[in-house]
Amino acid sequence: MLSIGQMSRRTGVKVPTIRFYEQKGLLPEPERTAGNQRRYGPATLNRLAFIRHARDLGLPLEDVAALISLEGAQGAALDRAHDIAHSQQMRLHERIDKLKRLERELGRIASACDGNHDHVCAVLHAFGDHQTCEGEH
């Protein structure tokens, strides 16, 4: 049996986050020692590692909970796992597109400066006025 600190060290998940996952029902209620210390078994360690990896992949807690609920599922029920992965991939593509637009706009803003500092700074003006942007970002 592992303490919460050992779980944290093995998975890289901070202790308060482990407690939060317990409160959200993503981890089962741990056993307790006579001194009321939490104790976890290998299955909970594996579950926590699963949650950590899913979160590293950017999945929101709602999707992590949905994936956990599929544990032991078979057949068509597993389509939900594929749907979640596909949805996350689409969200990631949207974020990448937005970041690329942002990168282009920041490049345009940074190059707007003519190096002459005897007038209003074009960079400061661009940061202060969204209307000067070339597109949505």
LUMTI-100361 format. One record per atom (N, C-alpha, C, CB): residue number from 1; residue in one letter; atom name; x, z negated, y. Coordinates in nm, 2 decimals. Glycine has a CB too. Example, Ala and Ser with C-alpha at 12.3 -4.5 7.8 and 13.67 -1.06 7.14 Angstrom:
<rs>
R vexti bake lumdo      x      z      y
R     1    a     N   1.32  -0.78  -0.57
R     1    a    CA   1.23  -0.78  -0.45
R     1    a     C   1.32  -0.78  -0.33
R     1    a    CB   1.13  -0.90  -0.45
R     2    s     N   1.28  -0.71  -0.22
R     2    s    CA   1.37  -0.71  -0.11
R     2    s     C   1.29  -0.79   0.00
R     2    s    CB   1.41  -0.57  -0.06
</rs>
This chain:
<rs>
R vexti bake lumdo      x      z      y
R     1    m     N   0.08   0.00  -0.12
R     1    m    CA   0.00   0.00   0.00
R     1    m     C   0.09   0.00   0.12
R     1    m    CB  -0.10  -0.12   0.00
R     2    l     N   0.04   0.07   0.22
R     2    l    CA   0.12   0.09   0.35
R     2    l     C   0.06   0.01   0.46
R     2    l    CB   0.14   0.24   0.38
R     3    s     N   0.14  -0.04   0.55
R     3    s    CA   0.09  -0.09   0.68
R     3    s     C   0.06   0.02   0.78
R     3    s    CB   0.19  -0.20   0.74
R     4    i     N  -0.01  -0.01   0.88
R     4    i    CA  -0.04   0.09   0.98
R     4    i     C   0.09   0.14   1.05
R     4    i    CB  -0.13   0.03   1.09
R     5    g     N   0.19   0.05   1.06
R     5    g    CA   0.32   0.10   1.12
R     5    g     C   0.39   0.20   1.03
R     5    g    CB   0.41  -0.02   1.14
R     6    q     N   0.38   0.17   0.89
R     6    q    CA   0.44   0.26   0.80
R     6    q     C   0.37   0.40   0.80
R     6    q    CB   0.44   0.20   0.66
R     7    m     N   0.24   0.39   0.81
R     7    m    CA   0.16   0.52   0.82
R     7    m     C   0.20   0.60   0.94
R     7    m    CB   0.00   0.48   0.83
R     8    s     N   0.22   0.52   1.05
R     8    s    CA   0.26   0.59   1.18
R     8    s     C   0.39   0.65   1.16
R     8    s    CB   0.26   0.48   1.29
R     9    r     N   0.49   0.58   1.11
R     9    r    CA   0.62   0.64   1.09
R     9    r     C   0.63   0.76   1.00
R     9    r    CB   0.72   0.53   1.04
R    10    r     N   0.55   0.75   0.89
R    10    r    CA   0.55   0.86   0.80
R    10    r     C   0.48   0.99   0.85
R    10    r    CB   0.48   0.82   0.67
R    11    t     N   0.38   0.97   0.94
R    11    t    CA   0.31   1.09   0.98
R    11    t     C   0.34   1.13   1.13
R    11    t    CB   0.16   1.06   0.97
R    12    g     N   0.40   1.04   1.20
R    12    g    CA   0.42   1.07   1.34
R    12    g     C   0.30   1.05   1.43
R    12    g    CB   0.47   1.21   1.36
R    13    v     N   0.20   0.99   1.37
R    13    v    CA   0.07   0.96   1.45
R    13    v     C   0.09   0.81   1.50
R    13    v    CB  -0.05   0.97   1.36
R    14    k     N   0.06   0.80   1.63
R    14    k    CA   0.08   0.66   1.69
R    14    k     C  -0.03   0.57   1.64
R    14    k    CB   0.07   0.67   1.84
R    15    v     N   0.01   0.44   1.64
R    15    v    CA  -0.08   0.34   1.58
R    15    v     C  -0.22   0.34   1.65
R    15    v    CB  -0.02   0.20   1.60
R    16    p     N  -0.23   0.34   1.78
R    16    p    CA  -0.36   0.35   1.85
R    16    p     C  -0.44   0.47   1.81
R    16    p    CB  -0.35   0.35   2.00
R    17    t     N  -0.38   0.58   1.78
R    17    t    CA  -0.45   0.70   1.74
R    17    t     C  -0.50   0.68   1.59
R    17    t    CB  -0.35   0.82   1.74
R    18    i     N  -0.43   0.61   1.51
R    18    i    CA  -0.48   0.59   1.37
R    18    i     C  -0.60   0.50   1.38
R    18    i    CB  -0.37   0.51   1.29
R    19    r     N  -0.60   0.40   1.47
R    19    r    CA  -0.72   0.31   1.49
R    19    r     C  -0.83   0.39   1.54
R    19    r    CB  -0.69   0.20   1.58
R    20    f     N  -0.81   0.48   1.63
R    20    f    CA  -0.91   0.57   1.69
R    20    f     C  -0.97   0.66   1.58
R    20    f    CB  -0.85   0.66   1.80
R    21    y     N  -0.89   0.72   1.49
R    21    y    CA  -0.94   0.80   1.38
R    21    y     C  -1.03   0.71   1.29
R    21    y    CB  -0.83   0.86   1.31
R    22    e     N  -0.99   0.59   1.27
R    22    e    CA  -1.07   0.50   1.19
R    22    e     C  -1.21   0.48   1.25
R    22    e    CB  -1.00   0.36   1.17
R    23    q     N  -1.21   0.45   1.39
R    23    q    CA  -1.33   0.43   1.46
R    23    q     C  -1.42   0.55   1.46
R    23    q    CB  -1.30   0.39   1.60
R    24    k     N  -1.36   0.67   1.46
R    24    k    CA  -1.44   0.80   1.45
R    24    k     C  -1.48   0.84   1.31
R    24    k    CB  -1.36   0.91   1.51
R    25    g     N  -1.44   0.76   1.21
R    25    g    CA  -1.48   0.79   1.08
R    25    g     C  -1.40   0.90   1.01
R    25    g    CB  -1.62   0.83   1.07
R    26    l     N  -1.29   0.94   1.07
R    26    l    CA  -1.20   1.04   1.01
R    26    l     C  -1.12   0.98   0.90
R    26    l    CB  -1.12   1.11   1.12
R    27    l     N  -1.09   0.85   0.91
R    27    l    CA  -1.02   0.78   0.81
R    27    l     C  -1.11   0.67   0.75
R    27    l    CB  -0.88   0.72   0.86
R    28    p     N  -1.10   0.64   0.62
R    28    p    CA  -1.18   0.54   0.57
R    28    p     C  -1.14   0.40   0.62
R    28    p    CB  -1.18   0.54   0.42
R    29    e     N  -1.23   0.31   0.62
R    29    e    CA  -1.20   0.17   0.65
R    29    e     C  -1.09   0.12   0.56
R    29    e    CB  -1.33   0.08   0.65
R    30    p     N  -0.98   0.07   0.62
R    30    p    CA  -0.87   0.02   0.53
R    30    p     C  -0.90  -0.11   0.46
R    30    p    CB  -0.74   0.01   0.61
R    31    e     N  -0.83  -0.13   0.36
R    31    e    CA  -0.83  -0.27   0.30
R    31    e     C  -0.76  -0.36   0.39
R    31    e    CB  -0.76  -0.27   0.15
R    32    r     N  -0.78  -0.49   0.37
R    32    r    CA  -0.72  -0.59   0.46
R    32    r     C  -0.65  -0.69   0.37
R    32    r    CB  -0.83  -0.66   0.55
R    33    t     N  -0.54  -0.74   0.42
R    33    t    CA  -0.47  -0.85   0.35
R    33    t     C  -0.54  -0.98   0.39
R    33    t    CB  -0.32  -0.86   0.39
R    34    a     N  -0.50  -1.09   0.33
R    34    a    CA  -0.55  -1.22   0.36
R    34    a     C  -0.53  -1.26   0.51
R    34    a    CB  -0.48  -1.33   0.27
R    35    g     N  -0.42  -1.20   0.57
R    35    g    CA  -0.39  -1.22   0.71
R    35    g     C  -0.46  -1.12   0.80
R    35    g    CB  -0.24  -1.21   0.73
R    36    n     N  -0.55  -1.04   0.74
R    36    n    CA  -0.63  -0.94   0.81
R    36    n     C  -0.55  -0.82   0.86
R    36    n    CB  -0.70  -1.00   0.93
R    37    q     N  -0.44  -0.79   0.79
R    37    q    CA  -0.36  -0.67   0.83
R    37    q     C  -0.41  -0.55   0.75
R    37    q    CB  -0.21  -0.69   0.80
R    38    r     N  -0.42  -0.44   0.81
R    38    r    CA  -0.46  -0.31   0.75
R    38    r     C  -0.36  -0.27   0.64
R    38    r    CB  -0.48  -0.20   0.85
R    39    r     N  -0.42  -0.22   0.53
R    39    r    CA  -0.34  -0.16   0.42
R    39    r     C  -0.40  -0.03   0.37
R    39    r    CB  -0.32  -0.27   0.30
R    40    y     N  -0.31   0.07   0.36
R    40    y    CA  -0.36   0.20   0.33
R    40    y     C  -0.29   0.25   0.20
R    40    y    CB  -0.33   0.30   0.45
R    41    g     N  -0.37   0.33   0.13
R    41    g    CA  -0.32   0.39   0.01
R    41    g     C  -0.27   0.53   0.03
R    41    g    CB  -0.42   0.39  -0.10
R    42    p     N  -0.22   0.60  -0.07
R    42    p    CA  -0.17   0.73  -0.06
R    42    p     C  -0.28   0.83  -0.02
R    42    p    CB  -0.11   0.78  -0.20
R    43    a     N  -0.40   0.82  -0.06
R    43    a    CA  -0.51   0.91  -0.02
R    43    a     C  -0.53   0.91   0.13
R    43    a    CB  -0.64   0.88  -0.10
R    44    t     N  -0.52   0.79   0.19
R    44    t    CA  -0.54   0.78   0.33
R    44    t     C  -0.42   0.84   0.41
R    44    t    CB  -0.56   0.63   0.38
R    45    l     N  -0.30   0.82   0.35
R    45    l    CA  -0.18   0.88   0.41
R    45    l     C  -0.19   1.03   0.41
R    45    l    CB  -0.05   0.84   0.33
R    46    n     N  -0.24   1.09   0.30
R    46    n    CA  -0.26   1.23   0.29
R    46    n     C  -0.36   1.28   0.39
R    46    n    CB  -0.30   1.27   0.15
R    47    r     N  -0.47   1.20   0.40
R    47    r    CA  -0.58   1.24   0.50
R    47    r     C  -0.52   1.24   0.64
R    47    r    CB  -0.70   1.14   0.49
R    48    l     N  -0.44   1.14   0.67
R    48    l    CA  -0.38   1.13   0.81
R    48    l     C  -0.29   1.24   0.83
R    48    l    CB  -0.31   0.99   0.82
R    49    a     N  -0.21   1.28   0.73
R    49    a    CA  -0.12   1.40   0.74
R    49    a     C  -0.20   1.52   0.77
R    49    a    CB  -0.03   1.41   0.62
R    50    f     N  -0.32   1.54   0.70
R    50    f    CA  -0.41   1.65   0.71
R    50    f     C  -0.46   1.66   0.86
R    50    f    CB  -0.52   1.64   0.61
R    51    i     N  -0.50   1.54   0.91
R    51    i    CA  -0.56   1.54   1.04
R    51    i     C  -0.45   1.57   1.14
R    51    i    CB  -0.61   1.39   1.08
R    52    r     N  -0.33   1.52   1.12
R    52    r    CA  -0.22   1.55   1.21
R    52    r     C  -0.19   1.70   1.22
R    52    r    CB  -0.09   1.47   1.17
R    53    h     N  -0.18   1.76   1.10
R    53    h    CA  -0.15   1.90   1.10
R    53    h     C  -0.26   1.98   1.16
R    53    h    CB  -0.13   1.95   0.95
R    54    a     N  -0.39   1.95   1.14
R    54    a    CA  -0.50   2.02   1.20
R    54    a     C  -0.50   2.01   1.35
R    54    a    CB  -0.63   1.96   1.14
R    55    r     N  -0.47   1.89   1.40
R    55    r    CA  -0.46   1.87   1.54
R    55    r     C  -0.34   1.94   1.60
R    55    r    CB  -0.44   1.71   1.57
R    56    d     N  -0.23   1.95   1.53
R    56    d    CA  -0.11   2.03   1.57
R    56    d     C  -0.15   2.17   1.58
R    56    d    CB   0.01   2.01   1.48
R    57    l     N  -0.24   2.22   1.50
R    57    l    CA  -0.29   2.36   1.51
R    57    l     C  -0.39   2.38   1.62
R    57    l    CB  -0.35   2.40   1.37
R    58    g     N  -0.42   2.27   1.69
R    58    g    CA  -0.51   2.28   1.80
R    58    g     C  -0.66   2.26   1.77
R    58    g    CB  -0.50   2.41   1.86
R    59    l     N  -0.69   2.22   1.65
R    59    l    CA  -0.83   2.20   1.62
R    59    l     C  -0.89   2.08   1.69
R    59    l    CB  -0.85   2.18   1.47
R    60    p     N  -1.01   2.09   1.75
R    60    p    CA  -1.08   1.98   1.81
R    60    p     C  -1.12   1.88   1.70
R    60    p    CB  -1.20   2.02   1.89
R    61    l     N  -1.14   1.76   1.73
R    61    l    CA  -1.18   1.65   1.63
R    61    l     C  -1.31   1.69   1.56
R    61    l    CB  -1.20   1.52   1.70
R    62    e     N  -1.40   1.75   1.63
R    62    e    CA  -1.52   1.80   1.56
R    62    e     C  -1.50   1.89   1.44
R    62    e    CB  -1.62   1.87   1.67
R    63    d     N  -1.40   1.98   1.46
R    63    d    CA  -1.37   2.07   1.35
R    63    d     C  -1.29   2.00   1.24
R    63    d    CB  -1.29   2.19   1.41
R    64    v     N  -1.20   1.91   1.28
R    64    v    CA  -1.13   1.83   1.18
R    64    v     C  -1.23   1.75   1.10
R    64    v    CB  -1.03   1.73   1.25
R    65    a     N  -1.33   1.69   1.16
R    65    a    CA  -1.43   1.62   1.08
R    65    a     C  -1.51   1.71   0.99
R    65    a    CB  -1.53   1.55   1.18
R    66    a     N  -1.54   1.83   1.04
R    66    a    CA  -1.61   1.92   0.95
R    66    a     C  -1.52   1.96   0.83
R    66    a    CB  -1.65   2.05   1.04
R    67    l     N  -1.40   1.98   0.85
R    67    l    CA  -1.31   2.02   0.74
R    67    l     C  -1.30   1.90   0.64
R    67    l    CB  -1.17   2.06   0.79
R    68    i     N  -1.29   1.78   0.69
R    68    i    CA  -1.28   1.67   0.61
R    68    i     C  -1.41   1.66   0.52
R    68    i    CB  -1.26   1.54   0.69
R    69    s     N  -1.52   1.69   0.58
R    69    s    CA  -1.65   1.68   0.51
R    69    s     C  -1.65   1.78   0.40
R    69    s    CB  -1.76   1.70   0.61
R    70    l     N  -1.57   1.88   0.40
R    70    l    CA  -1.57   1.98   0.29
R    70    l     C  -1.48   1.94   0.17
R    70    l    CB  -1.52   2.11   0.35
R    71    e     N  -1.42   1.83   0.18
R    71    e    CA  -1.33   1.78   0.07
R    71    e     C  -1.41   1.78  -0.06
R    71    e    CB  -1.27   1.65   0.10
R    72    g     N  -1.37   1.85  -0.16
R    72    g    CA  -1.44   1.85  -0.29
R    72    g     C  -1.54   1.96  -0.29
R    72    g    CB  -1.50   1.72  -0.31
R    73    a     N  -1.57   2.03  -0.18
R    73    a    CA  -1.67   2.13  -0.18
R    73    a     C  -1.62   2.25  -0.26
R    73    a    CB  -1.71   2.18  -0.04
R    74    q     N  -1.72   2.33  -0.30
R    74    q    CA  -1.69   2.45  -0.38
R    74    q     C  -1.78   2.57  -0.34
R    74    q    CB  -1.70   2.43  -0.53
R    75    g     N  -1.73   2.69  -0.37
R    75    g    CA  -1.82   2.80  -0.35
R    75    g     C  -1.84   2.83  -0.20
R    75    g    CB  -1.95   2.79  -0.42
R    76    a     N  -1.97   2.87  -0.17
R    76    a    CA  -2.01   2.92  -0.04
R    76    a     C  -1.99   2.81   0.07
R    76    a    CB  -2.15   2.97  -0.04
R    77    a     N  -1.99   2.69   0.03
R    77    a    CA  -1.97   2.58   0.12
R    77    a     C  -1.84   2.59   0.19
R    77    a    CB  -1.99   2.44   0.06
R    78    l     N  -1.74   2.65   0.13
R    78    l    CA  -1.61   2.66   0.18
R    78    l     C  -1.60   2.77   0.29
R    78    l    CB  -1.51   2.69   0.07
R    79    d     N  -1.71   2.85   0.30
R    79    d    CA  -1.71   2.95   0.41
R    79    d     C  -1.69   2.88   0.55
R    79    d    CB  -1.84   3.03   0.41
R    80    r     N  -1.74   2.76   0.56
R    80    r    CA  -1.73   2.68   0.68
R    80    r     C  -1.58   2.66   0.72
R    80    r    CB  -1.80   2.54   0.67
R    81    a     N  -1.49   2.64   0.62
R    81    a    CA  -1.35   2.63   0.65
R    81    a     C  -1.29   2.75   0.71
R    81    a    CB  -1.27   2.59   0.52
R    82    h     N  -1.33   2.87   0.65
R    82    h    CA  -1.29   3.00   0.71
R    82    h     C  -1.34   3.02   0.85
R    82    h    CB  -1.33   3.11   0.61
R    83    d     N  -1.47   2.98   0.87
R    83    d    CA  -1.53   3.00   1.00
R    83    d     C  -1.45   2.92   1.11
R    83    d    CB  -1.67   2.96   1.00
R    84    i     N  -1.42   2.79   1.07
R    84    i    CA  -1.34   2.71   1.16
R    84    i     C  -1.20   2.77   1.19
R    84    i    CB  -1.33   2.56   1.10
R    85    a     N  -1.13   2.81   1.09
R    85    a    CA  -1.00   2.87   1.11
R    85    a     C  -1.01   3.00   1.20
R    85    a    CB  -0.94   2.91   0.98
R    86    h     N  -1.11   3.08   1.18
R    86    h    CA  -1.13   3.20   1.26
R    86    h     C  -1.17   3.16   1.40
R    86    h    CB  -1.24   3.29   1.20
R    87    s     N  -1.25   3.07   1.42
R    87    s    CA  -1.29   3.02   1.56
R    87    s     C  -1.17   2.97   1.63
R    87    s    CB  -1.40   2.92   1.55
R    88    q     N  -1.09   2.89   1.57
R    88    q    CA  -0.97   2.84   1.63
R    88    q     C  -0.87   2.96   1.67
R    88    q    CB  -0.90   2.74   1.54
R    89    q     N  -0.86   3.05   1.58
R    89    q    CA  -0.78   3.17   1.61
R    89    q     C  -0.83   3.24   1.74
R    89    q    CB  -0.77   3.26   1.49
R    90    m     N  -0.96   3.26   1.75
R    90    m    CA  -1.02   3.33   1.86
R    90    m     C  -1.00   3.24   1.99
R    90    m    CB  -1.17   3.35   1.84
R    91    r     N  -1.01   3.11   1.98
R    91    r    CA  -0.98   3.03   2.10
R    91    r     C  -0.84   3.04   2.14
R    91    r    CB  -1.02   2.88   2.07
R    92    l     N  -0.75   3.05   2.04
R    92    l    CA  -0.61   3.06   2.07
R    92    l     C  -0.58   3.20   2.14
R    92    l    CB  -0.52   3.05   1.94
R    93    h     N  -0.64   3.30   2.09
R    93    h    CA  -0.62   3.43   2.16
R    93    h     C  -0.67   3.43   2.30
R    93    h    CB  -0.70   3.54   2.08
R    94    e     N  -0.78   3.36   2.33
R    94    e    CA  -0.84   3.35   2.46
R    94    e     C  -0.74   3.27   2.55
R    94    e    CB  -0.97   3.28   2.46
R    95    r     N  -0.68   3.17   2.50
R    95    r    CA  -0.59   3.09   2.58
R    95    r     C  -0.46   3.17   2.61
R    95    r    CB  -0.55   2.96   2.50
R    96    i     N  -0.41   3.24   2.51
R    96    i    CA  -0.29   3.33   2.53
R    96    i     C  -0.32   3.43   2.63
R    96    i    CB  -0.25   3.40   2.39
R    97    d     N  -0.44   3.50   2.63
R    97    d    CA  -0.47   3.60   2.73
R    97    d     C  -0.48   3.53   2.87
R    97    d    CB  -0.61   3.66   2.70
R    98    k     N  -0.53   3.41   2.88
R    98    k    CA  -0.54   3.35   3.01
R    98    k     C  -0.40   3.31   3.06
R    98    k    CB  -0.63   3.22   3.00
R    99    l     N  -0.32   3.26   2.97
R    99    l    CA  -0.18   3.23   3.00
R    99    l     C  -0.10   3.35   3.05
R    99    l    CB  -0.11   3.16   2.89
R   100    k     N  -0.12   3.47   2.99
R   100    k    CA  -0.06   3.59   3.03
R   100    k     C  -0.10   3.63   3.17
R   100    k    CB  -0.09   3.70   2.92
R   101    r     N  -0.23   3.62   3.19
R   101    r    CA  -0.28   3.65   3.33
R   101    r     C  -0.22   3.56   3.43
R   101    r    CB  -0.44   3.64   3.33
R   102    l     N  -0.21   3.43   3.39
R   102    l    CA  -0.15   3.33   3.48
R   102    l     C  -0.01   3.36   3.51
R   102    l    CB  -0.17   3.19   3.42
R   103    e     N   0.07   3.40   3.40
R   103    e    CA   0.21   3.43   3.42
R   103    e     C   0.23   3.55   3.51
R   103    e    CB   0.27   3.47   3.28
R   104    r     N   0.14   3.66   3.50
R   104    r    CA   0.15   3.77   3.59
R   104    r     C   0.12   3.73   3.73
R   104    r    CB   0.05   3.88   3.54
R   105    e     N   0.02   3.65   3.75
R   105    e    CA  -0.01   3.61   3.89
R   105    e     C   0.10   3.53   3.95
R   105    e    CB  -0.15   3.54   3.89
R   106    l     N   0.15   3.44   3.87
R   106    l    CA   0.26   3.35   3.93
R   106    l     C   0.38   3.44   3.96
R   106    l    CB   0.30   3.24   3.83
R   107    g     N   0.41   3.54   3.88
R   107    g    CA   0.52   3.63   3.90
R   107    g     C   0.50   3.70   4.03
R   107    g    CB   0.54   3.73   3.79
R   108    r     N   0.38   3.75   4.05
R   108    r    CA   0.34   3.82   4.18
R   108    r     C   0.36   3.73   4.30
R   108    r    CB   0.20   3.88   4.17
R   109    i     N   0.31   3.61   4.28
R   109    i    CA   0.32   3.51   4.39
R   109    i     C   0.46   3.48   4.43
R   109    i    CB   0.24   3.38   4.36
R   110    a     N   0.54   3.46   4.32
R   110    a    CA   0.68   3.42   4.34
R   110    a     C   0.76   3.54   4.41
R   110    a    CB   0.75   3.39   4.21
R   111    s     N   0.72   3.66   4.38
R   111    s    CA   0.79   3.77   4.44
R   111    s     C   0.74   3.81   4.58
R   111    s    CB   0.78   3.89   4.35
R   112    a     N   0.63   3.74   4.62
R   112    a    CA   0.57   3.77   4.75
R   112    a     C   0.66   3.72   4.87
R   112    a    CB   0.44   3.70   4.77
R   113    c     N   0.75   3.63   4.85
R   113    c    CA   0.84   3.58   4.95
R   113    c     C   0.94   3.69   4.99
R   113    c    CB   0.91   3.45   4.91
R   114    d     N   0.95   3.72   5.12
R   114    d    CA   1.05   3.82   5.17
R   114    d     C   1.18   3.75   5.21
R   114    d    CB   0.99   3.90   5.28
R   115    g     N   1.19   3.62   5.19
R   115    g    CA   1.31   3.55   5.23
R   115    g     C   1.32   3.52   5.37
R   115    g    CB   1.43   3.63   5.18
R   116    n     N   1.23   3.57   5.45
R   116    n    CA   1.23   3.54   5.60
R   116    n     C   1.14   3.42   5.62
R   116    n    CB   1.19   3.67   5.68
R   117    h     N   1.20   3.32   5.67
R   117    h    CA   1.13   3.19   5.69
R   117    h     C   1.08   3.16   5.83
R   117    h    CB   1.21   3.08   5.64
R   118    d     N   1.07   3.27   5.91
R   118    d    CA   1.02   3.25   6.05
R   118    d     C   0.87   3.27   6.06
R   118    d    CB   1.10   3.34   6.14
R   119    h     N   0.80   3.28   5.95
R   119    h    CA   0.65   3.30   5.95
R   119    h     C   0.59   3.22   5.84
R   119    h    CB   0.62   3.45   5.94
R   120    v     N   0.46   3.23   5.83
R   120    v    CA   0.39   3.16   5.72
R   120    v     C   0.44   3.20   5.58
R   120    v    CB   0.24   3.18   5.73
R   121    c     N   0.48   3.11   5.50
R   121    c    CA   0.53   3.14   5.37
R   121    c     C   0.42   3.20   5.28
R   121    c    CB   0.59   3.01   5.30
R   122    a     N   0.45   3.32   5.23
R   122    a    CA   0.36   3.39   5.15
R   122    a     C   0.33   3.32   5.02
R   122    a    CB   0.41   3.53   5.12
R   123    v     N   0.42   3.25   4.97
R   123    v    CA   0.40   3.17   4.84
R   123    v     C   0.31   3.06   4.87
R   123    v    CB   0.54   3.12   4.79
R   124    l     N   0.33   2.98   4.97
R   124    l    CA   0.24   2.87   5.01
R   124    l     C   0.10   2.92   5.04
R   124    l    CB   0.30   2.79   5.12
R   125    h     N   0.10   3.03   5.11
R   125    h    CA  -0.04   3.09   5.14
R   125    h     C  -0.11   3.13   5.01
R   125    h    CB  -0.02   3.21   5.23
R   126    a     N  -0.04   3.19   4.92
R   126    a    CA  -0.10   3.23   4.79
R   126    a     C  -0.15   3.11   4.71
R   126    a    CB   0.00   3.31   4.71
R   127    f     N  -0.07   3.00   4.71
R   127    f    CA  -0.12   2.88   4.64
R   127    f     C  -0.24   2.82   4.70
R   127    f    CB   0.00   2.78   4.63
R   128    g     N  -0.25   2.83   4.83
R   128    g    CA  -0.36   2.77   4.90
R   128    g     C  -0.49   2.85   4.91
R   128    g    CB  -0.32   2.74   5.04
R   129    d     N  -0.48   2.98   4.87
R   129    d    CA  -0.60   3.07   4.89
R   129    d     C  -0.62   3.15   4.76
R   129    d    CB  -0.58   3.16   5.01
R   130    h     N  -0.72   3.11   4.68
R   130    h    CA  -0.75   3.18   4.56
R   130    h     C  -0.79   3.33   4.58
R   130    h    CB  -0.85   3.11   4.48
R   131    q     N  -0.84   3.36   4.70
R   131    q    CA  -0.88   3.49   4.74
R   131    q     C  -0.77   3.59   4.74
R   131    q    CB  -0.95   3.49   4.87
R   132    t     N  -0.64   3.54   4.75
R   132    t    CA  -0.53   3.63   4.76
R   132    t     C  -0.48   3.67   4.62
R   132    t    CB  -0.41   3.56   4.83
R   133    c     N  -0.54   3.61   4.52
R   133    c    CA  -0.50   3.65   4.38
R   133    c     C  -0.56   3.79   4.34
R   133    c    CB  -0.55   3.54   4.28
R   134    e     N  -0.48   3.86   4.26
R   134    e    CA  -0.52   3.99   4.23
R   134    e     C  -0.63   4.00   4.12
R   134    e    CB  -0.40   4.07   4.17
R   135    g     N  -0.64   3.89   4.04
R   135    g    CA  -0.74   3.89   3.94
R   135    g     C  -0.78   3.75   3.90
R   135    g    CB  -0.70   3.97   3.82
R   136    e     N  -0.87   3.74   3.80
R   136    e    CA  -0.91   3.61   3.75
R   136    e     C  -0.80   3.56   3.66
R   136    e    CB  -1.04   3.62   3.67
R   137    h     N  -0.77   3.43   3.67
R   137    h    CA  -0.67   3.37   3.58
R   137    h     C  -0.70   3.23   3.54
R   137    h    CB  -0.53   3.36   3.65
</rs>
